[in-house]
Amino acid sequence: MQSLRDLRVGALKFAIEGLDRVSRLGGRSPELPPHLVTGLEGEKEAYFYLLRNGYLVVATRWSAGNLPGDIDILAWKDTLLCIIEVKTRTAHDLAPAEVAVDSHKRSILRRLARRYLYQLPQSKGAQPVLPQVRFDVMSVYLLPGNEPEITHFENAFGWRERRPDRS
């Protein structure tokens, strides 16, 4: 089962990379700053990692329109909705990539998650049944000449910030 999934994901990745190359050759891809290109590449690697690990990815770069920010990846793992923030680096710095998900970014992700949940279809007249939500962070290192290094931090933070114990 896993090998069939890997084969399917590998074929999909190959096809998407081919379409990206054709788009660049045809002059249809917009010129983006290098840091955005790196981020998009990391999100693509995270996407395929999730597919290989049995997640159902339902959206990438989802935004609510009138709220600032976006959710890099929305995916389901069985009945659990995963809100995934991807941080990509091209070198191992002093601080790991996942540290960049600070309290401000977590606040934005929570607000966007609430909006996403609000817009899910609900049965008319029934008490809404909201899915369980998990906030994940993925670090992707794209080091030249190496395979991507991906670390998936499941349940990296929750709906509320923990306040430091002042004992």
Summary of the structure (lengths in Angstrom):
residues: 167
radius of gyration: 17.6
end to end distance: 51.4
largest distance: 62.7
contacts: 405
relative contact order: 0.14
helix: 38%
strand: 26%
